[in-house]
Structure formats: structure tokens, C-alpha cells
């Protein structure tokens, strides 16, 4: 086993093509790629190759016209295992280059795109660095650790003109596309209310202890832009989701998917007000977010969305652990990853559309046909100019709604929202949560994007 090399912040700054995270946006010149390029093969680097990242890279290996050129992970054991798995799969003749530091892949002119499956606090910083290096970006949800990061990423995409697609893969599911169009065509009359939910049986993460960093883990690079915290034995590789310093809680972990479907179905953008209630009810442990959260979003045109998140109680809604219900003046639709059902006003099933390949609806980390189609759509958008199914402008709107839920929960009050941009109105205390503190020297620079630091 190769020992993970140690890099302090000073060395990070020296070796980074984007000067650490002191990102500057000086030129919009980018390498040519697409149907006029010498080759239509898309060379892809994947950042974070455990769990969800492993699922993504496996789909990349299966898609014609995509080539996995680099795998990047701060855990040498994960990197070694993934390299061996790829070799044994025989899905690609040439082995991808294995890197601890993903920025080395960004320095390679042959790399066309970065797929980001690292923890949430890295999503926007890594995406910005990739755009600065002239790469296209596929970023897992949520697209930002806080609202301002989402705004930055939308602005950066416009500046560089690259494809940036978020990994809310149900946007590419054929049955979802079909029923959303039928809703817009009036199959349930005028849609006005949507309910999203997620119910699971997550266990306690306990009380962590400060321990030595494992030799195979580059914890300095794992933390990256986040303020430095001691290494705890209940943090990596998954429980970081439940800590504010790195994660974003269940609303952004799974709520992003279902709330996105509801927003898509109702045809709404930013709400006018947001209110959240709930708490960490089930266990007394280190989890900093909420295992129970009920959120209400009101929009112009008399429309409302409700999110019900239950991380520690799996009792299903409508027989489904996750999904959405769209209500209209002439009926309703139940929609999840396996398909849809349409009901009339007497609750009679009048139409259904089921996926030919049943998705593992509660498996949030594995690969499935939707993920395959979503990544293929990303490839087509880059190479052939196809329309992305989840462009970053749309991804940001849904992610912002989830951030607003957490902010409302922390403030303990309803938030008034400007529907033109999603920003909180007349609440300076709440707006302090719009951004975050960064480790010194790793702050994303936004001034040259013409954005306010307020």
C-alpha cells in the first residue's frame, strides 16, 4: 500500500493550477470540445470514487463515447480497491490514472470533464476549479454547501460556457419526463400542491472520539476549503453528512431529489416564503442536523410544496419510502423512481407508467438506469450540443430551497423570500447563513464574477 502523501496548505497553493481556492476568473478562453473537436471521445476524471462515486464511474465505463482517464480519491485504500475493480471489470482496456489530488487531473489537457462525488463542502470549490481549467462538470447534488456557492456556480457556468449538470438523475428518467409533460398538458387540471417525502431507518452515529488520522487518508486534502476540525472516529466516510462543517443534512442529501420533482411538476422557481419545523428527535448523538423535518414552501400563483423528511422512521407514504404527490384541480399523480400513477378526483387509477428496470428507490448510493441515462445526457450535451436535463441553473433552484429549509429551521421562524432570486428578505440574521467561513487561503473568489459578498 502506498502511503498517502502529506500536503500542507502552502504546498496545496503551490501545486494547484487554480492557486488553491483563491480562484480568479481572468479569461473565458477554453479548450475546444464538441462535434467540431478532433475526437468525440469524452475523457473524464472522477473525484471521489467510493460509494456514489463508484456508481458514477461504473456508468461512465459503460457509456459509448466516454473514457475514464483518471480516478481521484484522498483515501489510498479506496483508490487501490477501485483501480483493482476497474481492472477486473474489463469494461475499459486502458487503466485510468489513480491520483490522491484531483487537481493533477485538471492540469491534464486531455481531460475534458470532471465528475464530482466528493463530500458536499467540495462540490462548488471543485467545480469552480474545473471550470477555471476549461473542463465541463458533472456535480452530485447538492451543487453547493450553502446558497452563495450555488449562485457562484451558476455565474461561473455562464462565464465559461461549459456544461455543468447536477446529479439529480430523476430528471432523466423517461417516465418522469413523460408524466411531467402530461401534467403541463393538463392531465390533472391545474397543479397547485405537491408533497415530497423521504422515510428511512438511519441508526445513531454515536459520540465520536478524537483519534489519529489513518495513514491511508489524506485528511488535510479531504477537509480542503472547510475550517479545520480534529479527526473523529465517527466522521468518514459517510457521517460527515450530518455535520455543518462538511455536510448539509437530509434535506439536501435526499430532499433535493424529491423537492426538485415537485418544483418541476408545478412549474415554479423560487418561493415567496419558507417555514421549517422539526429536530433531532430519535437519538442523542453527534448528529447536528434534523432527523425529522417538515417544510412548507409557498409560491406565487397560489402554489405550495411540502417536504416531509424522516431519517429514522421508515413508515412509508403512499406505500413508498420516497416520492412525490402532485395535486391538481382534476386529479393527482404519485411519482417515484419506479414510475407514476394518475388518479382522478374519485381516487380511481386512470393511468400508470412503470419503468422497465425497477430502481432501488431507497438506495441513494448505487447505480441504476436513471444514473446511466443522466450521465449519457451530460456526454451528449458536451459532445453533440444536446440540452442538459438538469442544467446548473435548475439544479441551483432546487438546492437553494433545501438550504432555505435548514436556515428557517435554525432561525426558528418563517422566512420571507424574494421570488426573483431566492434571497431572504428583511432578515440580516438569517442572511448570515447565506455563505460560510472557509479555511484561510481557500476562500473562493467571487469579486471578478461581479457578485456581492453580502
Residue pairs with C-beta under 8 A, 6 or more apart in sequence:
1 76
1 77
1 80
1 216
2 76
2 80
3 76
3 215
3 216
4 74
4 75
4 76
4 100
4 215
4 216
4 217
4 218
5 100
5 218
6 218
6 220
7 15
7 101
7 218
7 220
7 221
8 220
9 20
9 220
9 439
9 440
9 441
9 442
12 20
12 220
12 221
13 19
13 20
13 22
13 441
15 101
15 103
15 104
16 103
16 129
17 103
17 106
17 107
17 129
17 132
17 133
18 103
18 106
18 128
18 129
18 132
18 133
20 441
20 442
21 125
21 128
21 129
21 224
21 225
21 438
21 441
21 442
21 443
21 444
22 441
22 442
22 443
22 445
23 125
23 128
23 129
23 132
23 444
23 445
24 132
24 445
24 448
25 132
25 156
25 159
25 445
25 448
25 449
26 448
28 159
28 160
28 161
29 134
30 134
30 160
30 161
30 162
31 109
31 112
31 134
33 42
33 112
33 136
33 382
33 383
34 382
34 383
34 384
34 385
35 383
35 384
35 385
40 65
40 383
40 384
41 65
41 66
41 67
42 65
42 66
42 67
42 112
42 113
42 379
42 382
42 383
43 67
43 69
43 110
43 111
43 112
43 113
44 60
44 66
44 67
44 68
44 69
44 70
44 111
44 112
44 113
44 114
44 115
45 69
45 70
45 71
45 72
45 102
45 105
45 106
45 108
45 111
45 113
45 114
45 115
46 53
46 56
46 57
46 60
46 68
46 70
46 71
46 72
46 114
46 115
46 117
47 53
47 72
47 73
47 102
47 105
47 114
47 115
47 116
47 117
47 118
47 122
47 126
48 72
48 73
48 116
48 117
48 118
48 119
48 122
49 57
49 71
49 72
49 73
49 78
49 79
49 82
49 117
50 73
50 75
50 78
50 82
50 237
51 117
51 237
51 238
51 365
52 117
52 140
52 364
52 365
53 73
53 115
53 117
53 118
54 82
54 85
55 365
55 366
55 367
55 371
56 115
56 117
56 138
56 140
56 167
56 367
56 371
56 375
57 68
57 71
57 82
57 86
57 115
58 89
58 91
58 367
59 367
59 371
59 372
59 375
60 66
60 68
60 115
60 375
61 68
61 86
61 89
61 91
61 92
62 91
62 372
63 372
63 375
63 376
63 379
65 379
65 383
66 375
66 379
67 92
67 94
68 86
68 92
68 96
69 96
69 97
69 105
69 108
69 110
69 111
70 96
70 97
70 98
70 99
70 102
70 104
70 105
70 108
70 111
71 79
71 82
71 83
71 86
71 96
71 97
71 98
71 99
72 79
72 98
72 99
72 100
72 101
72 102
72 104
72 105
73 79
73 82
73 100
74 100
74 217
74 218
74 219
74 221
74 222
75 216
75 217
75 218
75 237
76 100
76 216
76 217
76 218
77 216
78 237
79 98
79 99
79 100
80 98
82 98
83 95
83 96
83 98
86 92
86 95
86 96
87 95
97 105
99 105
100 218
100 221
101 218
101 221
102 114
102 118
102 126
103 129
105 111
105 114
106 114
106 129
106 130
106 133
106 135
107 133
111 135
112 135
112 136
112 382
113 130
113 135
113 136
113 137
113 138
113 163
113 378
113 382
114 126
114 127
114 130
114 135
114 136
114 137
114 138
115 137
115 138
115 139
115 375
116 122
116 123
116 126
116 127
116 130
116 137
116 138
116 139
116 140
117 140
117 167
118 126
119 222
119 240
119 241
119 246
119 247
120 142
120 145
120 240
120 241
120 246
120 247
120 248
120 252
121 145
121 224
121 225
121 226
121 245
121 246
121 247
122 224
122 225
123 139
123 140
123 142
123 143
123 144
123 145
123 149
124 139
124 143
124 144
124 145
124 149
124 150
124 152
124 153
124 444
125 149
125 224
125 225
125 442
125 444
126 139
127 137
127 139
127 143
127 153
127 156
127 164
128 152
128 153
128 156
128 444
130 136
130 137
131 137
131 156
131 157
131 159
131 160
131 162
131 164
132 160
134 160
134 162
135 162
136 162
136 163
136 164
136 378
136 382
137 162
137 163
137 164
137 165
138 164
138 165
138 167
138 375
138 378
139 153
139 164
139 165
139 166
139 167
139 392
140 166
140 167
141 166
141 167
141 168
141 252
141 256
141 257
141 395
141 399
142 150
142 248
142 252
142 256
142 399
142 402
142 403
143 149
143 150
143 153
143 166
143 392
143 395
143 396
143 399
144 150
144 151
144 152
144 153
144 396
144 399
144 403
145 246
145 248
145 436
146 403
146 433
146 434
146 435
146 436
147 400
147 403
147 404
147 422
147 423
147 434
147 435
148 434
148 435
148 436
148 446
149 435
149 444
150 395
150 396
150 399
150 400
150 403
151 396
151 451
152 444
152 446
152 449
152 451
153 164
153 392
153 396
154 392
154 393
154 396
155 446
155 449
155 450
155 451
156 449
157 164
157 391
157 392
157 393
159 449
163 378
163 381
163 382
163 388
164 391
164 392
165 374
165 377
165 378
165 381
165 388
165 389
165 390
165 391
165 392
165 395
166 390
166 392
166 394
166 395
166 396
166 399
167 371
167 374
167 390
168 256
168 257
168 260
168 390
168 395
168 398
169 368
169 370
169 371
169 373
169 374
170 176
170 257
170 260
170 261
170 337
170 370
171 177
171 260
171 264
171 374
171 389
171 390
171 394
172 370
172 373
172 374
172 377
172 389
172 390
173 337
173 355
173 369
173 370
173 373
174 355
174 373
175 339
175 340
175 353
175 354
175 355
176 261
176 335
176 340
177 389
178 340
178 353
179 187
179 333
179 335
179 340
179 342
179 353
180 264
180 265
182 342
183 191
183 265
183 326
183 328
183 333
184 267
186 330
187 330
187 331
187 333
187 342
187 351
188 326
188 327
188 328
188 329
188 330
188 331
188 332
188 333
188 342
189 328
189 329
189 330
189 331
190 328
190 329
191 265
191 266
191 267
191 303
191 326
191 327
191 328
192 266
192 302
192 303
192 304
192 327
192 328
192 329
193 303
193 304
193 305
193 306
193 326
193 327
194 261
194 262
194 263
194 265
194 266
194 303
194 304
194 305
194 306
194 324
194 325
194 326
194 327
195 262
195 305
195 306
195 308
195 317
195 324
195 325
195 327
196 255
196 258
196 259
196 261
196 262
196 305
196 306
196 307
196 308
196 323
196 324
197 258
197 307
197 308
197 309
197 310
197 317
197 320
197 322
197 323
197 324
198 250
198 254
198 255
198 258
198 308
198 309
198 310
198 311
198 321
198 322
199 308
199 310
199 313
199 314
199 315
199 316
199 317
199 321
199 322
200 254
200 310
200 311
200 312
200 314
200 321
200 362
201 312
201 313
201 314
202 291
202 311
202 312
203 283
203 312
204 282
204 283
204 285
204 287
205 234
205 239
205 242
205 283
205 285
205 286
205 287
206 234
206 285
206 286
207 234
207 285
207 286
208 232
208 233
208 234
208 235
208 286
209 232
209 233
209 234
210 230
210 231
210 232
210 233
211 231
211 232
211 233
212 231
213 219
213 231
217 236
219 231
222 236
223 229
223 246
223 439
224 439
224 442
225 438
225 439
225 442
225 443
225 444
226 245
226 246
226 438
226 439
227 245
227 437
227 438
227 439
228 439
229 245
232 286
234 286
235 243
239 286
240 246
240 247
241 247
241 248
241 249
241 250
241 253
242 249
242 286
242 287
242 288
242 289
243 286
243 288
244 288
244 289
247 253
247 289
248 289
248 402
248 403
248 406
249 288
249 289
249 290
249 293
249 406
250 289
250 290
250 291
250 293
250 309
250 311
251 289
251 290
251 293
251 295
251 307
251 309
251 402
251 405
251 406
252 399
252 402
252 403
252 406
253 364
254 309
254 322
254 364
255 295
255 307
255 309
255 402
255 405
256 398
256 399
256 402
257 322
258 307
258 322
258 323
258 324
259 305
259 307
259 398
259 401
259 402
260 394
260 395
260 398
261 324
261 335
262 305
262 324
262 326
263 269
263 305
263 397
263 398
263 401
264 394
265 324
265 326
265 333
265 335
266 299
266 303
266 305
266 326
268 299
268 300
268 301
268 303
268 305
269 397
269 419
269 422
270 299
270 397
270 400
270 401
270 417
270 418
270 419
270 420
270 421
270 422
271 297
271 298
271 299
271 305
271 401
271 404
271 417
271 419
271 422
272 298
272 299
272 300
272 416
272 417
272 419
273 297
273 298
273 414
273 415
273 416
273 417
274 295
274 296
274 297
274 298
274 401
274 404
274 405
274 407
274 408
274 414
274 415
274 417
275 295
275 296
275 408
275 413
275 414
275 415
276 293
276 294
276 295
276 296
276 405
276 406
276 408
276 409
277 293
277 294
277 295
277 409
278 290
278 291
278 292
278 293
278 294
278 309
278 409
279 290
279 291
279 292
280 287
280 288
280 289
280 290
280 291
280 292
281 291
281 292
281 312
282 291
282 292
282 311
282 312
282 313
283 291
283 312
289 406
290 309
290 311
290 409
291 309
291 310
291 311
291 312
292 309
292 310
292 311
292 312
292 313
293 307
293 308
293 309
293 405
293 409
294 306
294 307
294 308
294 309
295 306
295 307
295 309
295 405
295 408
295 409
296 304
296 305
296 306
297 304
297 305
297 306
297 307
297 401
297 404
298 304
299 305
299 419
300 419
305 401
307 405
308 317
314 321
317 323
317 325
318 325
318 334
320 334
320 336
320 361
321 361
321 362
322 336
322 337
322 361
322 362
323 334
323 335
323 336
323 337
323 361
324 334
324 335
324 336
325 332
325 333
325 334
325 335
326 332
326 333
326 335
330 344
330 345
331 342
331 343
331 344
331 345
331 350
332 342
332 343
333 340
333 341
333 342
333 343
334 340
334 341
334 343
335 341
336 361
337 355
337 359
337 361
337 368
337 370
338 354
338 355
338 358
338 359
338 361
339 352
339 353
339 354
339 355
340 352
340 353
341 349
341 351
341 352
342 349
342 350
342 351
342 352
343 349
343 350
344 350
355 369
357 368
357 369
359 368
359 369
359 370
360 366
360 368
374 389
374 390
377 386
377 388
377 389
378 388
380 386
381 387
381 388
397 422
400 422
401 422
404 415
404 417
404 422
404 424
406 433
407 415
407 424
407 430
407 433
408 414
408 415
408 430
410 433
411 427
411 429
411 430
415 424
415 427
415 430
416 424
416 425
416 426
416 427
417 423
417 424
417 425
418 424
418 425
423 431
423 434
424 430
424 431
424 434
431 454
434 454
438 444
446 453
447 453
